[in-house]
Amino acid sequence: MDRPDPRHTYDRIADHFAATREHPWPEITSFVDEAPAVDLALDVGCGNARHAEVLAEAADRVVGLDASRGLLRTARRRAVERGFDADLCQGDAARLPVRPDRVDLAVYVATLHHLRPRATRVASLDELARVLAPGGRALVGVWSTTHDRFDATTGFDTAVDWTLPDGETVPRYYHIYDPDEFDADLGESDLTVHERFESSGNCYAVVGPGG
């Protein structure tokens, strides 16, 4: 199957995609609301910064990272319009540009499933473990086979089209996780899993650094 590059894909659809992503996910809002005030928070795959905005309420400093320059442009626009601060940078989720043991709070949702192959996904989870401070917490979320649009019970690769206003379709690569596979990748990584749950067709885990 064709495997479109996520960075180029989201550069093409950035403005339309961001316009449809106004509100933060309730799972992220609940996770951040339950966290104490922290020094540094990280949003991996920040998109239009809707979740970086939530993190800004709990952290003195927020770093938002995304592979797409187009999405980062929409994130900067949102930060100005909404009046919150976030340091936004282009980067690779499998090579986080953050020093070890620095991040107190992180969200990593709707991004891991765009990486390929599996070794890269696990390496990205290792990177999250590397940058989390002792006692730090992160919420990881991926699209899964529990979503009612999928009939499969085991994980698989696919392309999901995004339709632009002019009718053009842009394929987006996904690895759709099954819950056991998500657990296996977390277990293979350097993260410690504190909680696992499923919600709205996604698998989630609250994680911390290993050791």
Secondary structure as a PSIPRED ss2 file (coil, helix, strand):
# PSIPRED VFORMAT (PSIPRED V4.0)

   1 M C   1.000  0.000  0.000
   2 D C   1.000  0.000  0.000
   3 R C   1.000  0.000  0.000
   4 P C   1.000  0.000  0.000
   5 D C   1.000  0.000  0.000
   6 P H   0.000  1.000  0.000
   7 R H   0.000  1.000  0.000
   8 H H   0.000  1.000  0.000
   9 T H   0.000  1.000  0.000
  10 Y H   0.000  1.000  0.000
  11 D H   0.000  1.000  0.000
  12 R H   0.000  1.000  0.000
  13 I H   0.000  1.000  0.000
  14 A H   0.000  1.000  0.000
  15 D H   0.000  1.000  0.000
  16 H H   0.000  1.000  0.000
  17 F H   0.000  1.000  0.000
  18 A H   0.000  1.000  0.000
  19 A H   0.000  1.000  0.000
  20 T C   1.000  0.000  0.000
  21 R C   1.000  0.000  0.000
  22 E C   1.000  0.000  0.000
  23 H C   1.000  0.000  0.000
  24 P C   1.000  0.000  0.000
  25 W C   1.000  0.000  0.000
  26 P H   0.000  1.000  0.000
  27 E H   0.000  1.000  0.000
  28 I H   0.000  1.000  0.000
  29 T H   0.000  1.000  0.000
  30 S H   0.000  1.000  0.000
  31 F H   0.000  1.000  0.000
  32 V H   0.000  1.000  0.000
  33 D H   0.000  1.000  0.000
  34 E C   1.000  0.000  0.000
  35 A C   1.000  0.000  0.000
  36 P C   1.000  0.000  0.000
  37 A C   1.000  0.000  0.000
  38 V E   0.000  0.000  1.000
  39 D E   0.000  0.000  1.000
  40 L E   0.000  0.000  1.000
  41 A E   0.000  0.000  1.000
  42 L E   0.000  0.000  1.000
  43 D E   0.000  0.000  1.000
  44 V E   0.000  0.000  1.000
  45 G C   1.000  0.000  0.000
  46 C C   1.000  0.000  0.000
  47 G C   1.000  0.000  0.000
  48 N C   1.000  0.000  0.000
  49 A C   1.000  0.000  0.000
  50 R H   0.000  1.000  0.000
  51 H H   0.000  1.000  0.000
  52 A H   0.000  1.000  0.000
  53 E H   0.000  1.000  0.000
  54 V H   0.000  1.000  0.000
  55 L H   0.000  1.000  0.000
  56 A C   1.000  0.000  0.000
  57 E C   1.000  0.000  0.000
  58 A C   1.000  0.000  0.000
  59 A E   0.000  0.000  1.000
  60 D E   0.000  0.000  1.000
  61 R E   0.000  0.000  1.000
  62 V E   0.000  0.000  1.000
  63 V E   0.000  0.000  1.000
  64 G E   0.000  0.000  1.000
  65 L E   0.000  0.000  1.000
  66 D E   0.000  0.000  1.000
  67 A C   1.000  0.000  0.000
  68 S C   1.000  0.000  0.000
  69 R H   0.000  1.000  0.000
  70 G H   0.000  1.000  0.000
  71 L H   0.000  1.000  0.000
  72 L H   0.000  1.000  0.000
  73 R H   0.000  1.000  0.000
  74 T H   0.000  1.000  0.000
  75 A H   0.000  1.000  0.000
  76 R H   0.000  1.000  0.000
  77 R H   0.000  1.000  0.000
  78 R H   0.000  1.000  0.000
  79 A H   0.000  1.000  0.000
  80 V H   0.000  1.000  0.000
  81 E H   0.000  1.000  0.000
  82 R H   0.000  1.000  0.000
  83 G C   1.000  0.000  0.000
  84 F C   1.000  0.000  0.000
  85 D C   1.000  0.000  0.000
  86 A C   1.000  0.000  0.000
  87 D E   0.000  0.000  1.000
  88 L E   0.000  0.000  1.000
  89 C E   0.000  0.000  1.000
  90 Q E   0.000  0.000  1.000
  91 G C   1.000  0.000  0.000
  92 D E   0.000  0.000  1.000
  93 A C   1.000  0.000  0.000
  94 A C   1.000  0.000  0.000
  95 R E   0.000  0.000  1.000
  96 L C   1.000  0.000  0.000
  97 P C   1.000  0.000  0.000
  98 V C   1.000  0.000  0.000
  99 R C   1.000  0.000  0.000
 100 P C   1.000  0.000  0.000
 101 D C   1.000  0.000  0.000
 102 R C   1.000  0.000  0.000
 103 V E   0.000  0.000  1.000
 104 D E   0.000  0.000  1.000
 105 L E   0.000  0.000  1.000
 106 A E   0.000  0.000  1.000
 107 V E   0.000  0.000  1.000
 108 Y E   0.000  0.000  1.000
 109 V E   0.000  0.000  1.000
 110 A C   1.000  0.000  0.000
 111 T C   1.000  0.000  0.000
 112 L H   0.000  1.000  0.000
 113 H H   0.000  1.000  0.000
 114 H H   0.000  1.000  0.000
 115 L C   1.000  0.000  0.000
 116 R C   1.000  0.000  0.000
 117 P C   1.000  0.000  0.000
 118 R H   0.000  1.000  0.000
 119 A H   0.000  1.000  0.000
 120 T H   0.000  1.000  0.000
 121 R H   0.000  1.000  0.000
 122 V H   0.000  1.000  0.000
 123 A H   0.000  1.000  0.000
 124 S H   0.000  1.000  0.000
 125 L H   0.000  1.000  0.000
 126 D H   0.000  1.000  0.000
 127 E H   0.000  1.000  0.000
 128 L H   0.000  1.000  0.000
 129 A H   0.000  1.000  0.000
 130 R H   0.000  1.000  0.000
 131 V H   0.000  1.000  0.000
 132 L E   0.000  0.000  1.000
 133 A E   0.000  0.000  1.000
 134 P E   0.000  0.000  1.000
 135 G E   0.000  0.000  1.000
 136 G E   0.000  0.000  1.000
 137 R E   0.000  0.000  1.000
 138 A E   0.000  0.000  1.000
 139 L E   0.000  0.000  1.000
 140 V E   0.000  0.000  1.000
 141 G E   0.000  0.000  1.000
 142 V E   0.000  0.000  1.000
 143 W E   0.000  0.000  1.000
 144 S E   0.000  0.000  1.000
 145 T C   1.000  0.000  0.000
 146 T C   1.000  0.000  0.000
 147 H C   1.000  0.000  0.000
 148 D C   1.000  0.000  0.000
 149 R C   1.000  0.000  0.000
 150 F C   1.000  0.000  0.000
 151 D C   1.000  0.000  0.000
 152 A C   1.000  0.000  0.000
 153 T C   1.000  0.000  0.000
 154 T C   1.000  0.000  0.000
 155 G C   1.000  0.000  0.000
 156 F E   0.000  0.000  1.000
 157 D E   0.000  0.000  1.000
 158 T E   0.000  0.000  1.000
 159 A E   0.000  0.000  1.000
 160 V E   0.000  0.000  1.000
 161 D E   0.000  0.000  1.000
 162 W E   0.000  0.000  1.000
 163 T E   0.000  0.000  1.000
 164 L C   1.000  0.000  0.000
 165 P C   1.000  0.000  0.000
 166 D C   1.000  0.000  0.000
 167 G C   1.000  0.000  0.000
 168 E C   1.000  0.000  0.000
 169 T E   0.000  0.000  1.000
 170 V E   0.000  0.000  1.000
 171 P E   0.000  0.000  1.000
 172 R E   0.000  0.000  1.000
 173 Y E   0.000  0.000  1.000
 174 Y E   0.000  0.000  1.000
 175 H E   0.000  0.000  1.000
 176 I E   0.000  0.000  1.000
 177 Y E   0.000  0.000  1.000
 178 D C   1.000  0.000  0.000
 179 P H   0.000  1.000  0.000
 180 D H   0.000  1.000  0.000
 181 E H   0.000  1.000  0.000
 182 F H   0.000  1.000  0.000
 183 D H   0.000  1.000  0.000
 184 A H   0.000  1.000  0.000
 185 D H   0.000  1.000  0.000
 186 L H   0.000  1.000  0.000
 187 G H   0.000  1.000  0.000
 188 E H   0.000  1.000  0.000
 189 S C   1.000  0.000  0.000
 190 D C   1.000  0.000  0.000
 191 L E   0.000  0.000  1.000
 192 T E   0.000  0.000  1.000
 193 V E   0.000  0.000  1.000
 194 H E   0.000  0.000  1.000
 195 E E   0.000  0.000  1.000
 196 R E   0.000  0.000  1.000
 197 F E   0.000  0.000  1.000
 198 E E   0.000  0.000  1.000
 199 S E   0.000  0.000  1.000
 200 S C   1.000  0.000  0.000
 201 G C   1.000  0.000  0.000
 202 N E   0.000  0.000  1.000
 203 C E   0.000  0.000  1.000
 204 Y E   0.000  0.000  1.000
 205 A E   0.000  0.000  1.000
 206 V E   0.000  0.000  1.000
 207 V E   0.000  0.000  1.000
 208 G E   0.000  0.000  1.000
 209 P E   0.000  0.000  1.000
 210 G C   1.000  0.000  0.000
 211 G C   1.000  0.000  0.000
